[in-house]
Amino acid sequence: MSENLEQLVLDGYIILTKNGKIERVKAPDFGSVTIKYANGKATLIEEVKQTK
């Protein structure tokens, strides 16, 4: 499984746990990803995509 996770990261994904589940978020070509935490746990994933 670690090879799959490594490949996802190499493909531009952000891997994290949220609500006890492993989540993946694709990093945008242009924009930002903000991860907000409460008590050391991810609670919100905010994606902003921009076009050029």
MDAnalysis code that builds the backbone (N, CA, C; Angstrom):
import MDAnalysis as mda
import numpy as np

u = mda.Universe.empty(156, n_residues=52, atom_resindex=np.repeat(np.arange(52), 3), trajectory=True)
u.add_TopologyAttr("name", ["N", "CA", "C"] * 52)
u.add_TopologyAttr("resid", np.arange(1, 53))
u.add_TopologyAttr("resname", ["MET", "SER", "GLU", "ASN", "LEU", "GLU", "GLN", "LEU", "VAL", "LEU", "ASP", "GLY", "TYR", "ILE", "ILE", "LEU", "THR", "LYS", "ASN", "GLY", "LYS", "ILE", "GLU", "ARG", "VAL", "LYS", "ALA", "PRO", "ASP", "PHE", "GLY", "SER", "VAL", "THR", "ILE", "LYS", "TYR", "ALA", "ASN", "GLY", "LYS", "ALA", "THR", "LEU", "ILE", "GLU", "GLU", "VAL", "LYS", "GLN", "THR", "LYS"])
u.atoms.positions = np.array([
    [0.822, -1.205, 0.000],
    [0.000, 0.000, 0.000],
    [0.857, 1.256, 0.000],
    [2.040, 1.210, 0.616],
    [2.888, 2.397, 0.658],
    [3.318, 2.826, -0.747],
    [3.471, 1.857, -1.659],
    [3.813, 2.211, -3.032],
    [2.675, 2.990, -3.680],
    [1.440, 2.610, -3.396],
    [0.289, 3.323, -3.944],
    [0.237, 4.744, -3.402],
    [0.476, 4.916, -2.106],
    [0.484, 6.247, -1.506],
    [1.609, 7.091, -2.089],
    [2.773, 6.489, -2.254],
    [3.903, 7.215, -2.825],
    [3.578, 7.677, -4.241],
    [2.946, 6.821, -5.033],
    [2.599, 7.188, -6.398],
    [1.571, 8.304, -6.414],
    [0.597, 8.261, -5.509],
    [-0.396, 9.333, -5.425],
    [0.273, 10.671, -5.124],
    [1.207, 10.678, -4.186],
    [1.926, 11.915, -3.845],
    [2.734, 12.397, -5.035],
    [3.389, 11.490, -5.722],
    [4.151, 11.866, -6.909],
    [3.248, 12.410, -8.014],
    [1.989, 11.973, -8.037],
    [1.024, 12.443, -9.031],
    [0.345, 13.754, -8.615],
    [0.753, 14.306, -7.470],
    [0.234, 15.613, -7.068],
    [-0.921, 15.598, -6.084],
    [-1.135, 14.482, -5.419],
    [-2.203, 14.402, -4.427],
    [-1.668, 14.715, -3.033],
    [-2.525, 15.286, -2.204],
    [-2.236, 15.521, -0.792],
    [-3.006, 14.446, -0.027],
    [-2.331, 13.699, 0.835],
    [-2.943, 12.599, 1.574],
    [-3.067, 13.008, 3.040],
    [-4.261, 12.830, 3.616],
    [-4.461, 13.157, 5.029],
    [-5.608, 12.329, 5.573],
    [-5.774, 12.355, 6.883],
    [-6.917, 11.688, 7.492],
    [-7.924, 12.740, 7.932],
    [-9.193, 12.430, 7.710],
    [-10.280, 13.318, 8.121],
    [-11.440, 12.435, 8.565],
    [-11.931, 12.684, 9.756],
    [-13.040, 11.897, 10.319],
    [-12.728, 10.395, 10.329],
    [-11.476, 10.060, 10.601],
    [-11.079, 8.661, 10.689],
    [-10.892, 7.963, 9.354],
    [-10.973, 8.689, 8.248],
    [-10.805, 8.102, 6.919],
    [-9.619, 8.756, 6.217],
    [-8.950, 7.981, 5.375],
    [-7.864, 8.530, 4.577],
    [-8.479, 9.268, 3.394],
    [-8.107, 10.525, 3.232],
    [-8.630, 11.353, 2.143],
    [-7.474, 11.736, 1.227],
    [-7.800, 11.994, -0.015],
    [-6.805, 12.509, -0.948],
    [-7.414, 13.701, -1.670],
    [-6.587, 14.710, -1.867],
    [-7.007, 15.932, -2.539],
    [-5.989, 16.203, -3.639],
    [-6.469, 16.391, -4.847],
    [-5.577, 16.688, -5.970],
    [-5.157, 18.151, -5.894],
    [-3.871, 18.389, -5.892],
    [-3.361, 19.762, -5.887],
    [-3.716, 20.407, -7.225],
    [-4.292, 21.613, -7.198],
    [-4.673, 22.268, -8.453],
    [-3.442, 22.760, -9.220],
    [-3.583, 22.881, -10.540],
    [-2.495, 23.438, -11.349],
    [-2.227, 24.882, -10.947],
    [-3.301, 25.635, -10.704],
    [-3.194, 27.011, -10.223],
    [-4.228, 27.164, -9.115],
    [-3.810, 27.621, -7.963],
    [-4.741, 27.804, -6.853],
    [-4.102, 27.401, -5.544],
    [-4.967, 27.028, -4.602],
    [-4.454, 26.666, -3.276],
    [-5.362, 25.646, -2.610],
    [-4.789, 24.926, -1.662],
    [-5.529, 24.003, -0.809],
    [-5.208, 24.404, 0.621],
    [-6.252, 24.678, 1.408],
    [-6.082, 25.034, 2.808],
    [-6.698, 23.930, 3.654],
    [-5.936, 23.419, 4.603],
    [-6.422, 22.385, 5.511],
    [-6.508, 23.002, 6.896],
    [-7.698, 22.995, 7.475],
    [-7.890, 23.559, 8.807],
    [-7.998, 22.425, 9.811],
    [-7.381, 22.645, 10.970],
    [-7.321, 21.632, 12.022],
    [-7.984, 22.124, 13.291],
    [-8.564, 21.200, 14.041],
    [-9.072, 21.463, 15.385],
    [-8.656, 20.279, 16.253],
    [-8.031, 20.557, 17.372],
    [-7.549, 19.508, 18.278],
    [-6.643, 18.508, 17.571],
    [-5.833, 19.002, 16.630],
    [-4.870, 18.158, 15.942],
    [-5.453, 17.293, 14.840],
    [-6.726, 17.505, 14.479],
    [-7.361, 16.699, 13.445],
    [-7.891, 17.606, 12.335],
    [-7.750, 17.135, 11.095],
    [-8.252, 17.902, 9.961],
    [-9.775, 17.982, 10.037],
    [-10.296, 19.195, 9.920],
    [-11.745, 19.381, 9.991],
    [-12.330, 19.975, 8.716],
    [-11.508, 20.669, 7.935],
    [-12.011, 21.319, 6.727],
    [-10.918, 21.345, 5.676],
    [-11.291, 20.995, 4.460],
    [-10.381, 21.083, 3.317],
    [-11.007, 22.072, 2.355],
    [-10.297, 23.165, 2.099],
    [-10.805, 24.209, 1.225],
    [-9.932, 24.277, -0.023],
    [-10.545, 24.130, -1.187],
    [-9.823, 24.190, -2.452],
    [-10.222, 25.430, -3.230],
    [-9.238, 26.174, -3.710],
    [-9.478, 27.326, -4.552],
    [-8.704, 27.102, -5.848],
    [-9.433, 27.025, -6.959],
    [-8.794, 26.810, -8.254],
    [-8.883, 28.094, -9.059],
    [-7.797, 28.402, -9.732],
    [-7.736, 29.585, -10.582],
    [-7.427, 29.157, -12.012],
    [-7.841, 29.949, -12.940],
    [-7.502, 29.666, -14.339],
    [-6.624, 30.807, -14.854],
    [-5.744, 30.460, -15.751],
    [-4.852, 31.455, -16.346],
    [-5.157, 31.604, -17.792],
])
